[in-house]
Amino acid sequence: MFCPRRFVHEIHGVCAMTRSISRRQAALGFLALAGTVAAGCSGPGSSGPKPSNPGASPSQAPTIGSEPVTLKAYFETGFPMARALTEEFTRQYPNVTWDIREDQFAVITQNAPRVLADDPPDLMRLPQLSELVSNGLLLDLDGYANVFGWDRWPPSQLEQLRSAPEGSPRGEGSLYGMGLNFSMTGVFYNKTLAERIGMSAPPATLDEFDALLSDAHDAGIVPIVQFNGGATGGFAFPLQNLMAAYGQPGPINDWIFQRPGADIDTPSNLSAVGHLQDWIRAGYFDPDANAMEYAQMMGKFLAGDGLFMFNGDWESGNLDAEMPGEVGFFVMPPREAGGPVAAMSAPLTYGIGAHAKNPDHAAYFLNWVATDERAREIAVEIGGSHPMGLPDAPMPEVEEGTVTAETLAAGALVSGDNGAMDFIANATGSIYAKGWTPQLQLLFAGEQSPEGLLAAVQNEYASGTGS
């Protein structure tokens, strides 16, 4: 799952802490579902003891009712869209209040099993799914998908949130999560700095991108500002973009979804790591990258201290507000002009604890986020991301020339080329903190080779999958 909002996200799992980032706020409205909101929460478990899996077979869609209820939530620090959603939800449904805890994504990753087992929230920002599913900590949402109509959405929206009961393979089986929106990553650029090196349009090929990086370096401009510090570093972003340029998304998704025989140590991925190493050796990254956290990266980019930044569309609304008209966005270009493009693209994943106290209300909230007209507007205007839901659901107008417009257009391009990939940090519960991040930090420090990096990550993967 990308960061933040993400990813980091989702894509998906890092957090932003700067003042400017905290201004990415959404005030979402509400469009009631068809039918009258009945008194009490009808549907699964509305009377008598709750079944162990109330999401499995509800006979009708839950409603909110009028009885006071407090929903417990566990959110990611620094990405206020989820909290703003809850505030608007309470405005529309005053009987619903929220008890919200927030942590950085790295902390959520570490805490998730214990929290879901000991004090399960009704709604939680989720890290990787597999272990949580196999340990019985997440609610199976298939029943809610049926009564709310989520199973009529484009299958690709929910594929990454499906899993076998054993936790693998992913990408098929029951639904264990839902997205607040659908995010993607790519390359943001500072238009003023781009003009200084004669960049009049996004690069059409990887070679053209390399030339721009070289020109920026020669001009005394930091070519790429990218964080790589902490337990969930950000060099996985440019690496996976390079993997997309050198190979196909299918084998990478197979590896992330833990499908039999999948291996990250392939010739095309080795070329991608080698290309990243070339960028490192050429001095194309901020020299403090290994000590840089996500918030510092954002601060530097907002201050004009770097030409390019690999990041997700969840920053689009923030950048439109803080640097209006000054930022552009493009998907990583292919090696050959006109070739297919691919990118990390994943839901901002939330789930319901298997033993949550109020699963019906949490499921109703997730459906409201996807179906409410104003909620969908905020997903675009503030989040910069495409809302979940049916293809004909209302889409807001976006001002031309904004970076949000560019990220949405890029998402459509990736979708048209069938180039969506889950985040490589989502393959196992430990692969981000114990595999990708430390190995990429060693690569940046000149203490690891591309061959050694992929071998070490595959070994960690095998340990995490039990293979």
Secondary structure, DSSP 8 states (H G I E B T S, - for coil): -EEBTTB---BE-----STTGGG----------SS---SS--STTSSSS--S-TTS--SS-----SS-EEEEEEEETT-THHHHHHHHHHHH-TTEEEEEEEE-HHHHHHHHHHHHHHS--SEEE---SHHHHHTT-B---HHHHHHHTGGGS-HHHHGGGEE-TTS-SBSSSEE--EEEEEEEEEEEEEHHHHHHTT--S--SSHHHHHHHHHHHHHTT--SB-----SSS-STHHHHHHHHHHHS-HHHHHHHHTT-TT--S--HHHHHHHHHHHHHHHTT-B-TTGGG--HHHHHHHHHTT--SEEEEEGGGHHHHHHHSTTSEEEE----SSTT----EEEEEEEEE-BTT-S-HHHHHHHHHHHHH-HHHHHHHHHTT-SB--S-TTS------TTSHHHHHHHHHHHHHHTT-EE--GGGSSSSIIIIIIHHHHHHHHTT---HHHHHHHHHHHHHHHHT-
